[in-house]
Amino acid sequence: MSKLVISAIGPASSVQDGGRHGAQRYGLTPSGAVDQLALAAANCLVGNELFAAAIEIGPFGAAFTAREGAVRVGLAGASRNADISARSVASDTSMTLADGETLTLGFARGGSFSYLAIEGGIAGEPAFGSLAVNARAGLGSPYPRPLQAGDELQTAGAGGASERRIDLPPVMDGPIRVVMGPQDDEFGDAPKTLFLDSEWKISATSDRMGYRLEGPVIKHLHGHNIVSDGTVNGSIQVPGNGAPIVLMPDRGTSGGYPKIATVITADFGRFAQIPAGKGFRFKAVGMAEAQAEARKFAELLRALPDRLRAIESFDLNIEALQDANVAGSAVSAIDAGTWQIPSADALAQD
Amino acid sequence: MAATLFPPRILPSGDSAITVEFSRNIDDAANRRVLALDRILARDPVSGVTETVPTYRSLLVHYDPVQIDFDALSAKLVALAQLPVPPVMNTRRWRIPVVYGGEHGIDLEDVAMTLNTTPDDIVARHVAGDYRVAMIGFTPGWSYLSGLEEKLHMPRRQNPRLLTPAGTISIGGVQTGVQCLAGPSGWHLLGRTAVRTYQLHRDPTFLLEPGDQVTFSAVDAKTFAEQDRAAEAGEIVAELMNA
């Protein structure tokens, strides 16, 4: 067994996975990664099950050190500066930390959350089939709370597989699509138009329970109290102050505020990644379009392994090139064709 | 002649869940239909339905849009919701011990004062009630009970408390409730129970099911302390009256 030691980590970082399903009827919220595509990509890079537990890393920096053996990890999600022993590494790739080596991650750029999956998964005791942290319910393993510096994650150790990158489709840059309802009839036409036509920002006070939105006040027709009913990831509820809250995976399973609209499944991860303070808009779509997008998203997840590419030759050749230059040897030994293309690609991703 | 069951409202909760709404209000008849549809879906699963969440007035049905689309599932749910409400067989009846008042129920005196009666009368009325678990929600094991007698109805607190103890028994509006974990609450705290409606390493993890019947019994502080130790060790403590 090797272990990955958390050398440094910011708030909003915890072990998360595909979530804890089937007990919402008992008040147990699903939790799980806010960006399931990035979670799946990170796991895919190291050959894990797509929704296995990984480290969800919040917007701040972090550092992880391998101990008692090598640890192979996959990194996906928000882009950041990343290096291992001063060697720069790219997001959407796997990498191996030799015993004692540290992976250092900078602040998130163009997103909020990154996922670090560990080859062989994270050792822990599942509750309802999940290791996901739900701090309020005292659930999550190996630590039922956000990660802190000094925490250690046990793992099977690196199996010596060659490194991979994953070619993800470009992230869509348009508005966040919603299906109106279930309680859009609690709002008049003007507030609904205001909701759809305004620019919104995510408040810095947001968390895994809900993202608070900053923008115009959305007024209710009949007051803000309804008899509680069930919630989903992406429910947009409007409390008494008229400032919408988008419910996230640690939400209450029921809520007593009218829900004007719901973020579609295919856009939920993209929404979750919007950094606090950055402007965005919503766009209403019909059910047929939302479900077609949900099916496309499910197919994207299912076929992720087809998007893996080898980077072994690229890494070896770059090192060989540097070694060759340092040594003053002939560069002609390098086949330019094998590294120029991935090299450009890697730079674009960073 | 049996009254025709009106169709529920079908409300989209995004692309992967449907809210089947029987009423906009807290309504006993609507809650019975919610629980009936929940039982029907448990007995005869509809392919693609992944999870159901009953509430007072609606059933939230989570589903996988890869397996079934909105229109097909909506039509099925409307048809199933208008089937005659099946008789409830073998409803479980629980008796939950409560230590009322004092440090365990800090609002009992105020509630008695507001309702122009004595704390003993509040306790007697609360213990005499026959309740049903209408829904479980908010936090794990938080059980909302219907059947609170009208004399005990009172508005929630103006200022919700940020932290109330685990096991709190409280009243709010037309409801009474069993709260499992410590957490925020705007209800009036009458007492505490040692019963854990949610306990991770116990079988069953969740004690109460929506639809279960519940009554309360008054115990003294010493009994509560003993029961609390037993419950911590994994005992259920609540009595199943019709096992």
Interface residues (C-beta under 8 A of the other chain):
Chain A: H21 G22 A23 Q24 R25 Y26 G27 L28 A127 R136 A137 G138 L139 V179 M180 G181 P182 Q183 I226 V227 S228 D229 G230 T231 V232 G234 S235 G252 T253 S254 K259 T262 V263 I264 T265 M287 A290 Q291 E293 A294 R295 A298
Chain B: L11 P12 S13 G14 D15 S16 A17 T19 E21 S23 R24 N25 I26 D38 T50 E51 T52 V53 P54 T55 Y56 R57 S58 L59 L60 H62 D64 P65 V66 D69 F70 D71 M135 I136 G137 F138 T139 P140 G141 W142 Y144 L181 G183 Y198 L200 T205 F206 P210
